[in-house]
Amino acid sequence: MSEEATIISPVPRGVRKPFRAFCSEQYYVNRDEYFAFGQDQPYIMEEYVVANLALLKELYRSQRDSLKKEVDTTA
């Protein structure tokens, strides 16, 4: 690959936005559930997040808090 074709991101590869990653993961879990029952998912990613934002926030906070508790108890 030539240097001209290389795209350099201003954000280091290891740095990710945790909530966005969580939403993506939940979207794909939901999509897989629809496919398991032979249905197409009725949402695209943006629609899914908008329709379920309150639930996603609640689930994310719950998961984040439980992970913090695990780290605190092992320290």
C-alpha positions as CSV (number, residue, x, y, z in Angstrom):
1,M,0.0,0.0,0.0
2,S,1.4,3.4,-0.9
3,E,1.8,6.2,1.5
4,E,-0.8,8.2,-0.5
5,A,-3.5,5.6,0.1
6,T,-2.8,5.3,3.9
7,I,-5.4,7.0,6.0
8,I,-4.2,8.1,9.4
9,S,-6.9,8.5,12.1
10,P,-6.5,11.3,14.6
11,V,-7.8,8.9,17.3
12,P,-5.4,6.2,18.3
13,R,-6.7,2.7,17.4
14,G,-6.8,1.5,21.0
15,V,-9.0,4.4,22.1
16,R,-12.7,3.8,21.5
17,K,-15.9,5.4,22.7
18,P,-17.3,2.9,25.2
19,F,-21.0,3.8,25.0
20,R,-20.9,3.8,21.2
21,A,-19.2,0.4,21.2
22,F,-21.8,-0.9,23.7
23,C,-24.7,0.3,21.5
24,S,-23.1,-1.4,18.5
25,E,-22.8,-4.6,20.4
26,Q,-26.4,-4.5,21.6
27,Y,-27.6,-3.7,18.1
28,Y,-25.9,-6.9,16.7
29,V,-27.2,-9.0,19.6
30,N,-30.7,-7.8,18.8
31,R,-30.1,-8.4,15.1
32,D,-29.0,-11.9,15.8
33,E,-32.1,-12.6,17.8
34,Y,-34.3,-11.5,14.9
35,F,-32.3,-13.7,12.5
36,A,-32.5,-16.7,14.8
37,F,-36.3,-16.5,14.5
38,G,-36.1,-16.1,10.7
39,Q,-37.0,-12.4,10.7
40,D,-35.3,-9.3,9.3
41,Q,-34.4,-6.7,11.8
42,P,-36.8,-3.7,11.4
43,Y,-34.1,-1.1,12.4
44,I,-31.0,0.3,11.0
45,M,-28.3,1.1,13.6
46,E,-29.4,4.8,14.1
47,E,-33.1,3.9,14.4
48,Y,-32.3,1.2,16.9
49,V,-30.3,3.6,19.1
50,V,-32.9,6.4,18.9
51,A,-35.8,4.0,19.7
52,N,-34.0,2.3,22.6
53,L,-31.8,5.1,24.0
54,A,-33.2,5.1,27.5
55,L,-32.8,1.3,27.8
56,L,-29.3,1.4,26.3
57,K,-28.2,4.0,28.8
58,E,-29.7,2.0,31.7
59,L,-28.0,-1.2,30.5
60,Y,-24.7,0.5,29.9
61,R,-24.7,2.1,33.4
62,S,-25.6,-1.2,35.0
63,Q,-22.8,-3.0,33.2
64,R,-20.3,-0.3,33.9
65,D,-21.1,-0.2,37.6
66,S,-20.9,-4.0,37.9
67,L,-17.5,-3.9,36.2
68,K,-16.3,-1.2,38.6
69,K,-17.5,-3.2,41.6
70,E,-15.6,-6.3,40.3
71,V,-12.4,-4.2,39.9
72,D,-12.8,-2.7,43.4
73,T,-13.2,-6.1,45.0
74,T,-10.1,-7.5,43.3
75,A,-7.9,-4.5,44.2
